[in-house]
């Protein structure tokens, strides 16, 4: 499966990673199926944000409420590896829910997308779309 992602969403995630560095940024991906239509930046509330991320629970609850109210679906999450590559770390693997959600990881100037499956992370290809 190839994900389709707005070029504006890709640019927003790169900008969030750049502005958060040297700390990790994080946020929520919105969309459904093979299309990501939005990326909502959230506060990284982890006590060690230089090496870990934790999405602000209030932002996550708000996104779930919006989804239940007919708003955009939560497709997954994103975060950065400011001092590393855009692949899931051992910590990412340990913290993953294995729920099929998409993870975007920004590192070394790249964004890579992964599906969090019961067997681990599987890389997804993607194509930027206008908008």
N, C-alpha and C positions, 0 to 999 in steps of 0.2 A: 504494500500500500504506500502511495505517495501522499504525504500531507500537503495541503495547500494553505499557505500562510501569507497574509497581507505583508507587503514590503514595509508598510508603516509599523506593523507589529514587530517585525524583525529589527527595524531601526530603533524602536522604543526599548526593546530588551537590551540591545547593545548599548544604548545611551544609559540605561539604568545601571548596567554593569560598570560602565566607565565612571559614572558619578559616584558609585558606592565604593569603588576601589580605594584602599586596599581591603575593604570589607566585602563580604559576600552580599549580593543583592538577592531578592527573591520576590515572587509574585505568583499570580494565578492566571492560567491560560483559559480562555473562553472559546467555545465552539462545540462542534459535534461532528461525528463521523470522521471524515478526512480533512476537515476545514477548521483552522484556527482563525477566529475573527477578532480576538482581542487579548491583551495582556495587561493585567491590573497589577501595578507595583504595590507591594505591601512592606511594612516595616519588618526588618529581620530582628526578632526579639530573642534570638539565642544569646546566652551569656558570653559566648566566644565567637562573635560574628566575623572575625578574621579567618576562621577556618571551618565554620559551620553555619547552617541557616535554620531558622524556624519561622514559618509564616505567622504573622500576628493572628492569634485566634479570633479576635474581633472581626478582622477583615475576612477571614475564612467563613465565619458564621454569617456575616452579611452577604457574601457571595452565594452561599447555600440558600439563604432566605430569598434572595433575588431570583435564583434558579427556580425554587418552588413556586414563586409568584409569577412565573411565566417569562422571566428574564433569560439571558444567555446561560447555557449549560457550562458547568465546570469541566473542561476537557483534561486539565492537568495543572502542572506547576512548572515554574522555572526558577533557576538560581544560577549564580556565577561561581566560577573557580578562578579568583583573581590571580592566583599564583600557580595555576595548573592548566590542564587541558580540558576540553569539553567532553569528558567521559565520566560515567558514574564512578565515584570513589568508593572505597570500602565502607565508609560511613553512609554514603547514599544507599548502598546495597543493604546495609543493616537496618536502615530506617524505612525502607520502602514497604509499602502496604501490599504490593503484588495484586493491585486492583485493576490493572489494565489502563490506568491513566497515562497520559503523555507527560514526559519530563523533558524540558528544554534545559540544556546546560550551556552556559556561555563561558568560554575560556580561550586564552591565547588568540583573541580576536575572532573566534569562530563560534557559531551556534550549531549544536547537534541535537537531534531529537531522538528520544528513546521511549519505548513502551515498557511500562513496569508490569511484567507478566509474572505468573506463578513460578516460572523457571528462571526469572531474572530479567535484566534489561536487554531489550532487543532494539538495535538501532533502526530508525526509520529514515527514509529518504524524504526530501521535501522540495517543493517548488514555490518560489515567491510569486504572488499574484499582485496585480495593481490594486492599490487602495490601502 
